[in-house]
Amino acid sequence: MNLKRYGHEAGLAFPLAILACLWCLEAAALTPPLMAVDPNWPKPLPNGWVVGQVGGTCIDSQDHVFIVTRGFQTGGLTSPEGVGGANPNTGALGGAFKSRASPPVIEFDPAGNMVNAWGNPALVPAGQPNAGQNAVLPNGIHGCYVDYQDNVWIGGNGDGVVQKYSHDGSTLLLQIGTKFVCDRPDLPGGTGACANGTPPQTGNSQTLLNLPAAIAVDPNPDPITGQAGSVYIADGYGNHRVVVFDATGKYLRQMGSVGTGPDQFTAGDGGHPHCVRLGNDQLIYACDRGQNKINVYKRDGTFVGNIGVIPGQIGTGQEGTGTAWDIDFSKDPAQTWAFISDGQNEILWTFLHAGATSGGTPVAGFGGFGHDPGLFSFLHMMAIDSKGAIYVGETIGGNRIQKILTKTLPTFGPK
């Protein structure tokens, strides 16, 4: 496999990669987009806000970027976050300068300015069942999606719900699942505490979820019902399935199950499936993180094939990490390039989309371990704006979002 590794230094990445990849232009008449980090995006947050882990990243129709954050959750900040803070001019401690958790949801404009922040940060009081967990928002906030009507969807890998909010967060429009009650086919009655079962099983409830990780909403007519707005949920940390509901929250179907087969998801609780993405080709892409592969299905649930993130490594992931964390596509109509976030190796991989399910291998990689711009710590979920910029969130140890600029070279070769 001939990979082109693009450096993270913003001033060097484009010219060096151009020189390194000239050979492939004539050979393939295609070269992957070049990447460089924008170190000035986003702008600093106000009010001493600290985001904690970034559990999800999504983009609306105006290229506004949303992140769902975990700093407000129990244990979401690491001391001295939430404790320290001083006026840099006078040295006075605390007050307006004390650091504090940001609101759960933050919206940035394309320039990186915060334009809105919302979400109920309330926690269940001590002495009550589920004390310390998110009382209103999904617990373990994980994954977000902005649909074709600009509504914002949020999941949680410590809960049993996916929630749909108005764009400004003022109204909860729909909830799929029940707070703190999960689909547990391993328990008598089939319901119970939200956790990966023992032994791990495939959920089958038509009303409950179990630790959902990600959401995608289809603007096209559903292949079965003919109605737009079908909701695909990576019900992955506990249920090991992609489950589909209609726009009102009524169950339609599901795909995938727990196991080691090509169409199945890893048994562990590391998020399998960890992502779900709908391509322009009308296929569903779901991340089997622990087995180093993306499972690909038709929208009706028919299995199509796999994308192996690292050649020869399907089924060999380190449990709880693995290489298939999220997938998204370039914004040209054909979605020529597929990008996969690999949190085990801290690399954002580039694939040629057309050949990815038939033995394709990554053609470029960006990133690596570290905290400098363009390096990653727990590279997590991503989203891509209309101009091709990739926004990647980081969780444990990273606690930030980065904007990765992309540049496509001219096409040469046979006419």
N, C-alpha and C positions, 0 to 999 in steps of 0.2 A: 504494500500500500504506500503510495507516494503522497505524503501529506505536506501541505504548506502551512507552517506554523506562523501566524501573524503576531508580531510583537505588540506589547501593550503600550509602548511609548507613543503618545498621540502624534508627535512630530515626525516619527520615523516609520510608523506602520505602513502607510500607503506606499511611499517610494520603495522601501525595501521589498515589500511583497510584490510590487510590480516587477522588479528585477528578478525576483526568485521564481516568478510564475510565467515568464515570457514563453518558456518551452511548451507550456500546455495550451497556449492559445491556438497554435497551428495544429497541434495534435487533436484537440477536441473541439475547437471553435467555441469553447465555453471556458470561462474561468470563474471561480467562486468570488463572491463579493469580498473586497478587502475590508478589514475592520480596524477601528481605532476608538479608544474611549474618549468621551467628552468629560474632562475632569471638572468642568464648571457647571455641570448639571447633576442634581437640582440646586437651586439656591438654598441658603441656610433657612431653617425653620424658625419661626418666632417663638417667643414666650418660654425659652429654655426647653422646648419640646425634644424628647428623645423617642425614637420610633421603636426600639427593640428589634426583634426579628421581623423581617418582611415576609409575611406568609402568602402573599399573592400579588400579582401585577396584572393590570388590564387597561385597555384603551377604549375611549369612546369615539364617536363619529367625528369629533373635532380635534382628534389627536391629543386630547387631554388624558393624562396618565393617572390612574388610580393605584394606590397601594393599600393593602390591608395589613395592619401592623399588630404586633403582640406585646408592645411595651406596657399596655394597660392591664394585661393579665397578671394573675398571681405569679410572682417570680419573673415577670417580664423584663425588669430592669436589673442591671448588675451594679452594685454599689461601687463608686459614689454616685451613679446615676440615680436620680430621684432623691438624693440627699444633699449633694454639694451644689454650689452655685454662688457667684459673687458678682457684684457690680465691678466691671473692669476699670472703671474710672475712679471709684472711691474706695474699693475694697470691702464695701459693706456686704455682709453675708445674707444669703437667703432672699426673702421677699419676692419681688417680681423676677429676680434673677435665679431663683432656685430651679434646678432642673426638674423636669416632671415628664411623665408619659404623655406622648402626643395623643390626640383623638385616634380612635381605631382606624378610620378611613381618611386618607388624605388625597386630594386631587391637585395635580399640577398642570399648568398650561404648557404648551410646547417649549417655551423658553425656560421652564423649570421653576417658575413662580408658583407658590402655593395659592390656589384660588378658592379652595373650600376644604373643610375638615369636619367630619361628623361621625356619628356612631355612639350608641349608649355604652359607656364603659362599666356599667354597674356589675358588681360581683354578688354572688349569693352570700348572704350574711353568715357569720360563724354560728354554729349550733343548728343550722338547717341542713337537710339533705343536699348534697352537692356543694357544700360550703366552699367558697373561694373560686368557684367556676364562673364563667361568664353568665350572667343572669338573663340577658336578652340576646346578645349576639351569639353565633355559634361558638362553642367552647373550642379552644385550640385552633383559632381562626386560620383557615387554610384555603387558598385559592379564591380568585375573584374573576368575574366575567362581565363585560358590558355588552348587552344584547343589541339587536338591530333597532330597538326602540329607545336605546340609551338608558335602560334600567340596569341597575348594578346587582349582581348575584354574588353571594358569599357563602362559602362552606366552612366546615370545621372538623379537623381530624381528632377532636376530643369530644364529639357530640353526635347527635343523630339528625341534624337538620341542615338544609340548604335554604337560604333566605333571599328573597327578591325585594330590592328597595327602589324607590324612585331615584332619579339621577342625583338629586341633592340630599338624599338620605332622610328626607322628612317623613316618608311614609313607607311602612312595611306592606308590600303589595301581595306577597305570597310566601308561605312557608311549606316546604315539603319535608315530612318527617315530624317527629315530636321531640322537644327538648328533653335530653337526659334519658330517653327511652329508645332502645335500639333493636334492630332485627337480630335475633340471636337464635338461629335454628338448633344450636347445640344445647339450649336450655329448655326445660319443660315449659310449654306454652309458647315458645318461640320468640319471647321478648325478654329484655333484661338490661343490665348495665351496658354502657357503650364500651366495647373492648373487642379485640380479636379473640374469637372463640377458641376453646380447647376441646378437641382439635380444631384448627381453623376450618371454616366451612364457607360455602357459597350462600349468601343470603337469597331469600326468595320472597320476602314480603313485598306486597304491592302498595304499602302505605308507610313503611319504616325504612330507615337507612342505618348504616353503621360506620361511623367515622369517615364521612365523604371528604375527598381531597380536592376535587376540581369540577368545573361546570362548563358546558358549552350549549348554546342555544341556536337552533337551526332556523334561519329566516325563510327557508324553502318549504314547500309542501312536504309533509311527512310521506314516506313511501307507502305506508299502510293506510293512514287516516285521510291523507290529502290536506291536512290542516297545517298551517305554518306555526312555528314557535315550539317545536318539540325540544324538551330539555334533556340533555345527556349528562349524567352524573357519574364521575369516577368514584364509585362507592367502594373505596379501595383499602383503607386501613383495617377494616373489619369484615367486609362482605365480599371482596374479590370479584367484583362484577362491574360492568357498565350498565346502568339501569336508565330507562327512557320513560319520561312522563310527557303528557301533553301540556299545552300552555296553561291549563287550569290546575295541573298537579295530579291528573289521573294517570295511573300506571298504564304503560303500553307494552313494554317488552324489556328483555335484558340480554346481554351477551357476555361471554367469558365465564370462567369458573375457577375455583382454586385447584392448583396442580402444576405439573411440570410440562404439560403438552404445549404445542405451539400456539394454541388459541386460549391458553389458560394463564392465570396470574399466580405469582409466588405466594406461598402460604403465610409468610411472616407478616409482621405489622408495620413494615417500612413504607407502606403506600403502594399497594399493588391491586388495582391501577392507581398510579400517582397523578396522572394527567389524562385529559380527554380533549381532543381537538378535532374539529370538522374541517376537512379540506375542500377546496373548490372542486375537487374531483368527486365530491359527495361521499367520500370514505371517512370512516371514524378511526382516529389514531389514539391509542391508549397505551400509556407507559407501564410496562411490567418492569419496574425498577430493579428488583432483586435478581431477575434473570436476564438483565442486560439487553432488553428488546422492546420494541414498540409493536404491539399487536394491532393489526389493521383489519377492519370489518366493513362490510357494506352497512348502510343505515338500517337495513332490516335485520341485522345481526349475523349475516352470513360471513364466515371467516375468510379473509383474503390472503393473508401472509404476515410475515414479520420483517421488521427492520432491525438487524443486528447492529448495535451501536459500535462495539469493538469486534472486529472480525474474529471468528472462532471462539467467542466468549459467551454465546447464548447459554444461559443456564448456569453460569459460573460466578454470578455476582456475589459480593459480600453481603450477607443478610443485613437488611436495614439501610444499606447504601445503594450499591449497584450503579449503573451508568445511565439509565433511562429515566430522567426526572421530568422533563417537559419537552414538547415539540411545537414548533411553529414554522411558518412558511414565508418566503419572500412575497412581496405584494404585486408582482406581475400576474396577469390573469392565469398563466399556466403554473404559477407557484413553482418556478424552476428549482429553487433551492429550499431544502428542509434544514432547519437548525434544531439541534438537540442539546439540551443542557445536561451535563454529566457532572453531578455533584460528588461522585467518588474520585474523579480525577481533576475536578475543577476546570473543565474544558467546555467551551461552547463549540460543538462540532458542526461542520457544514457538509451536507450530503447533496448529491444530485437527485432531486426528488423522483424523477422518472424511473431511475434504476434502483431505488432504495430497497424495494421489497423483493428484488430478484438478485440478491447477493451484492448489492451496492455497498461501497465502503466510504468512510468519510474522506473528503478531498481537502479539507482544511480544518484547523483547530485554532481557537483563540483563548488565551487566558493562562491559567496555572494557579498554583497555591500561593496565597499571599494577601496582603492588605493594601498594596499600592493600587492606583487606578489601573483597571484592566486585568487585575488578578482577583481571585475569588476565594471566599470562605463559605462553604455550603451554598454553592450556586444552586438556585432553586427554580422558581417559576419565571416565565418571560412573557413579553408581549411585544408586538411589532407595529409601529405606526405606518401611516400611509406613505411616508417618504423612505421607509426601509430601516429606520433606526430601531435597534433592539434594546428593550429595557429589561434588565435582569435584576431580580431581587435575591438577597442573600439572607440566610437564617443564622444558625448557630455560629457565633464568632464573627460574622460579617455585618449583619444588622444595617443594611443599606440597600439602596437601589442605584444601579449604574446605567448610563446611557451609552450604548455602543453604536457608533456611526458606521455605516456601511457604504461602500462605493463599488459600483459595477463597472468593470473595464469594457471598452468597445469590443465587439465581436469581430474576429478575423477568421481566415480560413477559406475553404472552398465556397464558392457562391452557388 
